[in-house]
Amino acid sequence: MTTLIPRQPYTPEEIAQLYPKELELQLVQILLRHGERSPVSPRFQNTGLRPFWPYCNSAQRLTSVVMGTTDWPKWDGLKYRRRLETFGMDDDPVIASGPNGEFDGVCQPGELTDKGRETTLALGQRLRRLYVDQLQFMPKLISDSDMIYIRATPIPRALESVQQTFWGLYPPSARTADFPPPTIITRTPADETLFPNDGNCRRFAHLSRAFAQRAAERWNDSEDMRYLSNLFSKYMPGKSNVAVDSHPRLSGIMDTINATDAHGPETKLPRKFYDPKARSIIDRISVEEWYAGYGESAEYRMLGIGALMGDITSRMTGSVERNGSDGVVEVGGENGDLGRGRGGEKDIKLALSGCHDTTLAAILTSLGAFDGQKWPPFTSHIAFELFRKKSWVKPTEATVRSSISDEQLRTQDAAPSEQTSWWPSLFSSANPKTPKCIPGPTGIARKSMGQLSDSQNAELKDYYVRVRYNDRVMQVPGCKAPGKHLDGETTFCTLEAFKSIVDKYTPTNWKHACASNLNAPEFPVKPEPAGYA
């Protein structure tokens, strides 16, 4: 599958079943694969496929930030049109053109196309239909985005896709006239964990190469690979056979097939590339090559996706504790005013993360919930939903005061503060005594379940986690056991059970782990199945 064909919106009957009345939705975290794009590398030009595609009309409407004056900095925008230059005959520079001689709107390799913008915009609209219109979880109109955590990888198509999704979720008509710019979090490539970062994690690179080599040894001489070679060898460099590790690699062939299949007739491969049996073989072998490690090796899970899963779970526990670890510290306020949202928000309700196919498949496989799935189509998404039982009652100010000693109250009441009340300091990360730019206490955060105090364990009671992938509810196998799920609903993991599973592969120091065990065997001595504590 190339382009995701979304299902129809949930019916009222499905909503009633999917969102039981005894549960209240508290936090939703969406991780989305970018939309349709051009191939990351030009391939199969010997079939007539042009290296440059004319599907990126945003290139005619680009805007850059410029400094307007030097005596007193004033920021302005420079609108411009982009054209790509490439090599011509005798290395003379020429303007890159599309199949019909187009100069404008030509895509860079791997760039989000007009189709990709359309599908990610539509994803945002579907999210609005569900979380705003049907569930009334998010407000219809917002004056700021302080309750929304937005993050993207350094790859432009991921950033542009999450922006399009946000626009679909909250179009201009759903924002007030004075709506300030939303905060979007990014990281440097060296720190990025929103995709499996083998480029900056040496040990993970060793592991991924070993599992890829194992896939090559398993499949290169198979009947399935001979079937592919019979179809494609005439187009391969030197008419070589297709292999997991051929040039281009099998996954690279899949990349070009999927990208061409998603776009117009001017950028298509010969018909035999779209043979259903061939595509099924390519998908199955590529999924094994890239993702089998997450299901078999705890170290593979830890280095490839464990840091991100730790972040996701920390936001859940931060939402329970209301201490800023849900992401509100990162998105609120300006400069040194971290954690003080413009709109006074104290909690994140929704998180949007622009990422990649390798992110989504790694997450699901690490939870034991990807068996039998195909490679994630463009604009796929995972929704992590945190619920609490409605019988849970948020403590009132009077209740909390009654549980604090008189000495603590006298100290609290006497302490000078920028706040008008001591009450927000108990639940907000914006403690006025905390130095600026330093987050408040992390609470549970990345502590494992075994490190939690009795009171911290008690805080997690009556909370449940559910995972939906492309609007389909997924099952985490370790949550099927008695006591680890909502009664009668095994797909609603208790938060304790979900966290216990993720704790098993959350690194305590990802960079240190990436530089460790470099000479150790790549494969585990005994099976380490995913999805269990």
C-alpha positions in Angstrom: 0.0 0.0 0.0 1.3 3.5 -0.9 -1.3 6.1 -0.1 -3.4 5.6 2.9 -7.0 5.3 2.2 -8.6 6.4 5.5 -11.7 4.8 6.8 -14.9 6.7 7.2 -15.3 8.7 10.4 -16.5 6.7 13.4 -20.3 6.4 13.7 -22.0 7.4 16.9 -22.3 3.7 17.7 -18.6 3.2 17.2 -17.8 6.2 19.3 -19.9 4.9 22.2 -18.0 1.6 22.0 -14.5 3.0 21.5 -14.8 5.7 24.2 -16.6 4.1 27.2 -18.6 6.4 29.4 -16.7 5.4 32.5 -13.5 6.7 31.1 -12.4 10.3 30.4 -9.9 11.1 27.8 -7.0 13.1 29.3 -4.1 13.2 26.8 -3.7 12.3 23.2 -0.3 11.9 21.5 -0.3 11.7 17.7 2.8 10.5 15.8 2.4 10.9 12.0 4.4 9.8 9.0 4.9 12.6 6.5 2.8 12.7 3.4 3.6 11.6 -0.1 7.0 12.7 -1.4 9.4 12.3 -4.3 11.9 9.4 -4.1 14.9 10.1 -1.8 17.2 9.2 -4.7 16.6 9.2 -8.5 16.4 5.6 -9.7 15.4 3.7 -12.8 16.0 6.6 -15.2 16.7 3.9 -17.8 12.9 3.3 -17.8 12.2 6.9 -18.8 11.4 8.0 -15.3 12.5 11.6 -14.9 14.8 12.5 -12.0 12.9 15.7 -11.3 9.2 15.8 -10.5 6.9 18.8 -11.0 4.7 18.2 -7.9 6.1 20.7 -5.4 4.2 24.0 -6.2 5.0 25.3 -2.7 8.5 26.1 -4.3 6.8 28.9 -6.1 5.5 30.5 -2.9 8.5 30.3 -0.4 9.1 32.9 2.3 12.3 33.5 4.2 12.8 35.6 7.3 15.1 38.6 6.7 16.4 41.4 8.8 15.0 44.6 7.4 17.4 47.2 9.1 20.7 47.1 10.8 20.4 50.0 13.3 17.4 48.5 15.0 16.6 44.9 13.9 13.3 44.6 12.2 12.2 41.3 10.9 10.5 41.0 7.6 9.7 38.3 5.0 11.3 37.8 1.6 9.0 35.9 -0.8 10.7 34.1 -3.5 10.4 31.3 -6.1 12.8 28.4 -6.1 14.3 26.8 -9.2 16.7 23.9 -9.1 20.0 23.9 -11.0 21.7 20.7 -12.2 24.4 19.4 -14.6 23.8 19.6 -18.3 25.9 18.5 -21.3 29.7 18.9 -20.7 28.8 19.8 -17.0 27.2 23.1 -18.1 24.7 24.3 -15.5 21.0 23.9 -16.5 17.7 24.4 -14.7 16.2 21.1 -13.7 12.9 20.4 -15.5 10.0 18.0 -15.1 8.7 15.5 -17.7 7.0 18.2 -19.7 9.7 20.8 -19.4 8.4 22.4 -16.2 10.9 24.7 -14.4 8.7 25.8 -11.5 7.4 23.6 -8.8 10.1 21.0 -9.3 10.8 18.8 -6.2 14.0 18.2 -4.4 14.7 14.5 -3.7 12.5 13.3 -0.8 10.5 16.5 -0.7 6.9 16.6 0.4 4.7 17.0 -2.7 1.4 18.7 -3.3 -0.3 15.3 -2.8 1.6 14.9 0.6 0.4 18.3 1.7 -3.2 17.4 0.7 -3.2 14.1 2.7 -1.6 15.6 5.8 -4.1 18.5 5.8 -6.8 15.9 5.5 -5.4 14.0 8.5 -5.7 17.2 10.6 -9.3 17.6 9.5 -10.0 14.0 10.5 -8.4 14.6 13.9 -10.6 17.7 14.3 -13.7 15.7 13.4 -12.9 13.1 16.1 -11.3 15.1 19.0 -13.2 18.4 18.5 -16.5 17.6 16.9 -17.3 14.1 18.1 -15.6 13.8 21.5 -15.5 17.6 22.5 -12.0 16.8 23.9 -10.4 19.8 22.3 -12.0 23.2 22.1 -13.5 24.4 18.8 -11.8 27.8 19.0 -8.3 28.4 20.5 -6.5 31.7 21.3 -3.1 30.1 21.7 -1.5 26.6 21.3 -0.1 26.2 24.8 -2.1 23.0 25.3 -0.6 21.5 22.1 2.9 20.0 22.0 4.3 20.0 18.4 7.6 18.4 17.4 9.2 17.4 14.2 12.4 15.7 13.0 15.0 17.9 11.2 13.8 16.5 7.9 11.8 19.2 6.1 9.0 16.9 4.9 8.3 15.9 8.6 8.1 19.5 9.7 5.9 20.5 6.8 3.6 17.6 7.3 3.0 18.3 11.0 2.4 22.0 10.1 -0.2 20.9 7.5 -1.8 18.6 10.1 -2.0 21.4 12.6 -3.6 23.6 10.0 -6.3 21.0 9.3 -6.9 20.5 13.0 -7.1 24.3 13.7 -7.6 26.3 10.5 -7.6 30.1 10.7 -11.4 30.1 11.3 -10.8 28.1 14.5 -8.2 30.5 15.9 -8.7 33.9 17.3 -7.5 37.0 15.5 -4.6 37.5 18.0 -3.5 33.9 17.9 0.3 33.9 18.5 2.8 31.7 16.6 2.7 28.1 17.8 5.9 26.6 19.3 7.4 23.7 17.3 10.1 21.7 19.0 13.1 20.3 17.0 16.4 18.7 17.9 19.8 18.6 16.3 20.5 15.4 14.3 22.9 14.2 17.0 20.1 14.4 19.6 17.2 13.2 17.5 15.2 10.2 18.8 12.0 10.8 16.8 13.3 8.3 14.3 15.7 5.3 14.7 19.0 7.3 14.5 21.6 4.9 13.3 23.6 7.8 11.9 24.3 9.1 15.4 24.1 5.8 17.4 27.1 3.6 16.6 25.9 0.5 18.4 22.5 0.7 16.8 24.1 1.0 13.4 26.0 -2.2 14.2 22.7 -4.0 15.2 20.7 -2.7 12.2 23.5 -3.8 9.8 23.5 -7.3 11.3 19.8 -7.8 11.0 19.9 -6.5 7.5 22.7 -8.9 6.6 20.7 -11.8 8.2 17.7 -10.8 6.0 20.0 -10.8 2.9 21.3 -14.3 3.8 17.8 -15.6 4.2 16.2 -14.2 1.1 18.8 -13.4 -1.6 18.7 -17.0 -3.0 15.0 -17.6 -2.4 12.3 -18.3 -4.9 10.7 -15.0 -4.0 13.8 -13.1 -5.0 14.1 -15.0 -8.3 10.6 -13.9 -9.1 11.6 -10.3 -8.5 14.7 -10.6 -10.6 12.8 -12.0 -13.5 10.6 -8.9 -13.5 13.2 -6.2 -12.7 16.7 -7.3 -13.7 16.6 -5.7 -17.1 16.3 -2.3 -15.4 18.9 -3.0 -12.7 22.5 -1.6 -13.2 24.4 -4.2 -15.3 21.1 -6.2 -15.4 22.1 -7.6 -12.0 19.7 -9.7 -9.9 17.5 -8.1 -7.3 18.6 -8.7 -3.7 18.1 -7.3 -0.2 21.5 -5.7 -0.5 21.6 -5.1 -4.3 22.1 -1.6 -5.8 19.6 -0.2 -5.5 18.6 -2.1 -2.3 15.3 -3.9 -2.3 13.9 -1.2 0.1 15.1 1.4 -2.4 13.2 -0.3 -5.2 10.2 -0.2 -2.9 10.7 3.5 -2.2 10.6 4.4 -5.9 7.6 2.1 -6.6 5.6 3.6 -3.7 6.5 7.2 -4.6 5.6 6.8 -8.3 2.4 4.9 -7.5 1.2 7.9 -5.4 1.6 10.4 -8.1 0.7 11.3 -11.7 1.1 9.4 -15.0 4.1 11.4 -16.0 6.2 9.8 -13.3 5.4 6.1 -13.5 7.6 3.0 -13.9 6.8 0.2 -16.4 3.7 -1.7 -15.4 5.5 -4.8 -14.2 6.9 -2.8 -11.2 3.3 -2.7 -9.8 2.8 -6.5 -10.0 0.7 -7.3 -6.9 2.7 -10.4 -6.1 6.0 -8.6 -6.5 4.9 -5.8 -4.2 3.8 -8.2 -1.6 7.1 -10.0 -1.6 9.1 -6.7 -1.4 6.9 -5.4 1.4 7.3 -8.6 3.5 11.0 -8.9 3.1 11.7 -5.2 3.7 9.6 -5.2 6.8 11.7 -8.1 8.1 14.9 -6.4 7.2 14.1 -3.1 8.9 11.9 -4.1 11.8 12.5 -7.7 12.9 15.2 -6.5 15.4 12.6 -4.6 17.4 10.6 -7.7 18.0 13.6 -9.9 18.9 16.2 -7.8 20.8 15.7 -5.7 23.9 18.9 -3.8 23.0 17.6 -3.1 19.5 14.4 -1.7 20.9 16.3 0.4 23.5 18.7 2.0 21.0 16.3 2.3 18.1 13.1 3.6 19.7 13.4 3.3 23.5 14.3 7.0 24.1 11.2 8.1 22.1 8.9 5.7 23.9 10.4 7.0 27.2 9.4 10.5 26.1 5.9 9.4 25.2 5.4 7.6 28.6 6.9 10.5 30.5 4.3 12.8 29.0 1.6 10.4 30.2 3.0 10.4 33.8 3.5 14.1 33.6 -0.1 14.5 32.7 -1.1 12.5 35.7 1.2 14.4 38.0 0.5 17.8 36.4 4.1 18.8 37.0 5.1 20.1 33.5 6.6 16.8 32.3 3.7 16.4 29.9 5.5 18.9 27.6 4.0 22.2 28.8 7.4 23.4 30.0 8.7 23.2 26.5 5.8 24.9 24.6 4.7 27.7 27.0 6.0 31.2 27.4 8.9 32.9 25.8 12.7 32.8 26.3 13.3 32.5 30.0 9.6 32.2 30.8 9.4 28.5 30.2 6.3 26.8 31.5 4.2 30.0 31.8 1.8 29.6 28.9 0.4 32.7 27.3 -3.1 31.4 27.9 -2.3 30.2 31.4 -2.5 26.6 30.4 -1.0 24.1 32.9 -1.4 20.9 31.0 -0.8 19.5 27.5 -3.9 17.9 26.0 -2.6 17.0 22.5 0.8 16.3 21.1 1.6 16.2 17.4 4.9 14.7 16.2 6.0 14.8 12.5 8.1 11.7 11.9 8.6 8.8 9.5 7.6 5.3 8.5 10.6 3.9 10.4 9.3 5.6 13.5 5.8 4.2 13.4 6.8 0.6 12.5 9.5 0.7 15.2 7.0 1.9 17.9 4.4 -0.8 17.1 6.9 -3.6 16.7 8.6 -2.7 20.0 5.2 -3.0 21.7 4.5 -6.4 20.0 1.7 -4.9 18.0 3.0 -4.9 14.4 2.7 -8.6 13.5 1.3 -9.1 10.0 1.3 -5.4 9.2 2.6 -3.9 5.9 5.0 -1.1 5.6 3.3 2.1 6.9 1.7 4.0 4.0 2.3 7.8 3.6 0.4 9.9 6.2 -0.1 6.9 8.6 -0.4 7.9 12.2 -0.4 6.4 15.7 -2.5 7.8 18.5 -1.6 7.1 22.1 -4.6 7.9 24.2 -4.5 8.3 28.0 -7.7 7.8 29.9 -8.7 8.0 33.5 -11.7 6.6 35.3 -14.3 9.2 35.9 -14.6 8.2 39.5 -11.2 9.8 39.9 -11.6 13.3 41.5 -9.0 16.0 41.2 -8.2 17.2 44.7 -9.7 20.6 45.6 -7.6 23.3 47.1 -9.2 22.6 50.5 -8.4 18.9 50.2 -4.8 19.5 49.5 -4.4 22.1 52.2 -5.9 19.7 54.7 -3.2 17.1 53.8 -0.3 19.6 54.3 1.1 20.2 57.8 0.6 23.5 59.5 4.3 24.2 59.3 4.3 23.7 55.5 1.3 26.0 55.2 2.9 28.7 57.3 6.0 28.4 55.1 4.0 28.5 51.9 1.9 31.4 53.0 4.8 33.4 54.2 7.1 32.8 51.2 7.3 35.7 48.8 6.0 34.8 45.4 5.3 36.4 42.0 2.0 34.4 42.0 -1.1 35.6 43.6 -1.8 32.1 45.0 0.2 29.2 46.3 -2.2 26.8 44.7 -0.8 26.9 41.1 2.7 26.1 42.4 1.6 22.7 43.5 0.5 21.7 40.0 2.5 23.9 37.7 6.1 23.6 36.6 6.4 27.4 36.7 7.6 27.7 40.3 8.7 31.3 40.8 11.7 30.2 42.8 13.0 27.9 40.0 15.7 29.6 38.0 14.6 30.6 34.5 15.2 28.0 31.7 15.5 25.2 34.2 12.5 22.8 34.2 10.8 22.1 37.5 10.9 18.7 39.3 10.4 15.7 37.0 8.4 13.5 39.5 7.8 10.0 38.1 9.1 10.8 34.6 11.6 8.1 33.6 11.8 6.3 36.9 11.0 2.7 36.4 8.0 1.2 38.2 10.3 -0.5 40.7 11.7 2.9 41.7 8.4 4.5 42.5 7.3 5.2 46.0 3.9 3.9 47.2 2.3 7.3 46.7 3.7 7.5 43.2 2.4 4.1 42.4 -1.0 5.1 43.8 -1.1 8.1 41.5 -1.0 5.9 38.4 -4.1 3.8 39.5 -7.2 4.0 37.3 -5.4 5.4 34.3 -5.4 3.5 31.0 -3.5 3.6 27.7 -4.8 2.7 24.3 -2.9 2.6 21.0 -4.7 3.3 17.6 -2.9 2.9 14.3 -4.6 4.5 11.3 -7.9 4.4 13.3 -7.5 0.7 14.1 -7.2 -0.3 17.8 -4.0 -2.3 18.4 -3.3 -4.9 21.0 -0.2 -4.9 23.2 0.2 -8.6 24.2 1.6 -7.9 27.7 -1.7 -6.1 28.5 -3.9 -9.2 28.0 -3.1 -10.7 31.4 -5.6 -10.3 34.3 -5.2 -7.1 36.2 -3.3 -5.4 33.4 -6.3 -4.0 31.4 -9.7 -2.5 31.8 -12.2 -5.1 32.7 -13.5 -6.7 29.5 -11.3 -4.5 27.3 -7.7 -5.9 26.8 -6.8 -3.1 24.4 -7.0 -0.6 27.3 -3.7 -1.2 29.1 -3.4 0.0 32.7 -0.9 2.8 32.8 1.2 0.7 35.2 1.3 -2.2 32.8 2.1 0.0 29.8 4.8 1.8 31.6 6.3 -1.5 32.9 6.5 -2.7 29.3 8.2 0.5 28.0 10.5 0.7 31.1 12.1 -2.5 29.9 13.7 -0.8 26.9 13.8 2.9 27.9 17.5 3.8 28.1 18.8 5.7 31.2 21.5 7.4 29.0 20.9 6.9 25.3 24.1 8.5 24.1 26.2 6.4 26.5 24.4 3.2 25.4 25.0 4.1 21.8 28.7 4.2 22.4 28.8 1.0 24.5 29.0 -2.7 23.7 30.5 -2.0 20.3 32.3 -5.4 20.1 29.4 -7.4 21.7 27.4 -9.9 19.7 24.6 -8.3 17.7 21.9 -11.0 18.3 20.5 -11.9 21.7 21.5 -15.3 23.2 17.8 -16.2 23.9 14.5 -14.8 22.6 13.6 -11.3 24.0 10.0 -10.9 22.7 8.5 -7.4 22.5 5.4 -6.3 24.2 5.9 -7.7 27.7 7.2 -6.4 31.0 
